[in-house]
Amino acid sequence: MTVERGILLVVGALILATVLLAVYVNINWLWVTGILGVHLMQASFTGFCPVVMTLKKLGLPQRPGFS
């Protein structure tokens, strides 16, 4: 597992969880899904992502994810 693939795993799991929570608990969980989407767009421009910093601290190697 690399940092790049870890990001996909963490964000994908969070999006899936919030959609399921919206369906089965409360529709307002979709706000979290929207915030995750906005954060992904922001991270693509600025390069700042707390998930990346956390995964690096956990010692995951960093390699190109899609080569």
Kinemage of the C-alpha trace (Angstrom):
@kinemage 1
@onewidth
@group {chain A} dominant
@subgroup {mainchain}
@vectorlist {calphas} color= white
{ca met a 1} P 0.000 0.000 0.000
{ca thr a 2} L 1.335 3.397 -0.974
{ca val a 3} L 0.268 6.877 0.105
{ca glu a 4} L -1.459 7.455 -3.239
{ca arg a 5} L -3.529 4.288 -2.993
{ca gly a 6} L -4.198 4.937 0.687
{ca ile a 7} L -5.793 8.263 -0.211
{ca leu a 8} L -8.141 6.510 -2.615
{ca leu a 9} L -9.043 3.948 0.045
{ca val a 10} L -9.686 6.466 2.829
{ca val a 11} L -11.661 8.988 0.776
{ca gly a 12} L -13.623 6.273 -1.036
{ca ala a 13} L -14.574 4.648 2.271
{ca leu a 14} L -15.619 7.999 3.741
{ca ile a 15} L -17.797 8.834 0.736
{ca leu a 16} L -19.424 5.400 0.764
{ca ala a 17} L -20.033 5.638 4.523
{ca thr a 18} L -21.637 9.082 4.310
{ca val a 19} L -23.898 8.044 1.430
{ca leu a 20} L -25.050 4.986 3.387
{ca leu a 21} L -25.606 7.149 6.470
{ca ala a 22} L -27.661 9.555 4.352
{ca val a 23} L -29.822 6.711 3.052
{ca tyr a 24} L -30.359 4.905 6.348
{ca val a 25} L -29.963 7.557 9.070
{ca asn a 26} L -30.375 11.170 7.955
{ca ile a 27} L -30.175 12.937 4.596
{ca asn a 28} L -28.004 15.663 6.149
{ca trp a 29} L -24.997 13.290 5.982
{ca leu a 30} L -24.759 14.295 2.316
{ca trp a 31} L -23.231 17.567 3.498
{ca val a 32} L -20.152 15.593 4.563
{ca thr a 33} L -20.024 13.969 1.128
{ca gly a 34} L -20.102 17.429 -0.461
{ca ile a 35} L -17.368 18.686 1.837
{ca leu a 36} L -15.197 15.716 0.865
{ca gly a 37} L -15.689 16.569 -2.807
{ca val a 38} L -14.776 20.199 -2.246
{ca his a 39} L -11.693 19.133 -0.293
{ca leu a 40} L -10.576 16.863 -3.150
{ca met a 41} L -10.834 19.777 -5.579
{ca gln a 42} L -8.987 22.095 -3.179
{ca ala a 43} L -6.228 19.520 -2.654
{ca ser a 44} L -5.721 19.188 -6.407
{ca phe a 45} L -4.922 22.904 -6.640
{ca thr a 46} L -2.995 23.486 -3.405
{ca gly a 47} L -1.423 20.089 -2.727
{ca phe a 48} L -2.508 20.302 0.935
{ca cys a 49} L -4.218 17.150 2.218
{ca pro a 50} L -4.360 16.056 5.872
{ca val a 51} L -4.888 12.430 4.789
{ca val a 52} L -1.559 12.488 2.928
{ca met a 53} L 0.241 13.921 5.951
{ca thr a 54} L -1.274 11.224 8.185
{ca leu a 55} L -0.411 8.373 5.829
{ca lys a 56} L 3.171 9.649 5.521
{ca lys a 57} L 3.481 9.737 9.324
{ca leu a 58} L 2.259 6.120 9.394
{ca gly a 59} L 5.236 5.265 7.199
{ca leu a 60} L 3.558 4.377 3.914
{ca pro a 61} L 5.890 4.655 0.932
{ca gln a 62} L 5.239 7.293 -1.703
{ca arg a 63} L 5.216 6.204 -5.344
{ca pro a 64} L 3.228 7.093 -8.454
{ca gly a 65} L -0.186 5.538 -7.966
{ca phe a 66} L -1.244 5.073 -11.574
{ca ser a 67} L 1.864 4.316 -13.591
